[in-house]
Amino acid sequence: MKYLSLLSLAALTALSAGAYAGDGAKLFAEKTCTACHGKEGNKPLMPDYPKIAGQNKAYIEKQMADIKSGKRANGNSAAMQGVMVLVSDADIKDLADYVSKLKP
């Protein structure tokens, strides 16, 4: 009985944590991505900002990680560096997954 209770508690904990994890759409709005890239990632604020909707997931992850670490510091990446302090590595994966599925 004690084993079953621990198992149930572990399952409930995982479910409640999972309810908040992996929501790329929510992160896209909360982390202010929409301000520069548009609500659907395809209408940037400035003409030289990238349209990111439908980009390759691995490419998006790499660019965001490189901007966050400072490895990429060219072009408009300086504008993103201020935002990237708000984004965790898990957020990067969730955002990349979400953006890669948006319609260009």
C-alpha positions as CSV (number, residue, x, y, z in Angstrom):
1,M,0.0,0.0,0.0
2,K,2.8,2.4,0.9
3,Y,4.5,1.6,-2.5
4,L,1.2,2.4,-4.3
5,S,0.8,5.8,-2.4
6,L,4.4,6.8,-3.4
7,L,3.8,5.8,-7.0
8,S,0.5,7.8,-7.0
9,L,2.2,10.8,-5.5
10,A,5.0,10.7,-8.1
11,A,2.5,10.4,-10.9
12,L,0.5,13.4,-9.7
13,T,3.7,15.5,-9.3
14,A,4.8,14.6,-12.8
15,L,1.4,15.5,-14.2
16,S,1.2,18.8,-12.4
17,A,4.7,19.8,-13.5
18,G,3.9,18.7,-17.1
19,A,0.9,20.9,-17.2
20,Y,3.2,24.0,-17.2
21,A,6.2,22.6,-19.1
22,G,6.5,22.6,-22.8
23,D,4.0,25.3,-23.7
24,G,5.8,27.0,-26.5
25,A,2.9,29.2,-27.4
26,K,2.6,30.6,-23.9
27,L,6.4,31.1,-23.7
28,F,6.4,32.9,-27.1
29,A,4.0,35.5,-25.7
30,E,5.4,35.7,-22.2
31,K,9.1,36.0,-23.2
32,T,8.1,38.9,-25.5
33,C,9.0,37.1,-28.8
34,T,5.8,38.5,-30.3
35,A,7.1,42.1,-29.8
36,C,9.8,41.7,-32.5
37,H,8.8,38.7,-34.5
38,G,5.0,39.1,-34.6
39,K,2.2,37.1,-33.1
40,E,2.7,34.2,-35.5
41,G,6.5,34.7,-36.0
42,N,6.0,35.8,-39.6
43,K,5.5,39.6,-39.3
44,P,8.5,41.1,-37.7
45,L,8.5,44.6,-36.2
46,M,11.4,45.8,-38.3
47,P,12.2,44.8,-41.9
48,D,15.6,43.4,-41.0
49,Y,14.3,41.2,-38.1
50,P,13.9,37.6,-39.2
51,K,10.6,35.8,-40.0
52,I,11.1,32.8,-37.8
53,A,7.9,30.9,-38.4
54,G,8.5,27.4,-39.8
55,Q,12.3,27.6,-39.4
56,N,14.1,24.4,-38.7
57,K,13.9,23.4,-35.0
58,A,17.6,22.6,-34.5
59,Y,18.6,25.9,-36.3
60,I,16.3,27.9,-34.0
61,E,17.7,26.2,-30.9
62,K,21.3,26.8,-32.0
63,Q,20.7,30.5,-32.8
64,M,19.0,31.2,-29.5
65,A,21.6,29.3,-27.5
66,D,24.4,31.1,-29.3
67,I,22.8,34.5,-28.7
68,K,22.3,33.6,-25.0
69,S,25.9,32.6,-24.5
70,G,27.3,35.5,-26.5
71,K,28.8,33.3,-29.1
72,R,26.6,35.0,-31.7
73,A,26.9,38.8,-31.3
74,N,26.3,40.0,-34.9
75,G,23.5,41.9,-36.5
76,N,20.3,42.1,-34.5
77,S,21.4,39.5,-31.9
78,A,22.3,42.3,-29.5
79,A,18.6,43.2,-29.2
80,M,17.9,39.5,-28.3
81,Q,20.6,39.2,-25.7
82,G,18.6,41.3,-23.2
83,V,15.6,39.0,-23.7
84,M,17.6,35.7,-23.6
85,V,18.4,36.2,-19.9
86,L,14.7,35.4,-19.3
87,V,14.8,32.2,-21.3
88,S,16.0,28.9,-19.8
89,D,17.6,26.1,-21.8
90,A,14.3,24.1,-21.5
91,D,12.4,27.2,-22.7
92,I,14.7,27.4,-25.8
93,K,13.8,23.8,-26.7
94,D,10.0,24.5,-26.2
95,L,10.2,27.8,-28.2
96,A,12.1,26.2,-31.0
97,D,9.6,23.3,-31.2
98,Y,6.7,25.8,-31.3
99,V,8.2,28.2,-33.8
100,S,9.2,25.4,-36.1
101,K,5.5,24.4,-36.4
102,L,4.2,27.9,-37.2
103,K,3.1,28.6,-40.8
104,P,5.6,30.9,-42.6
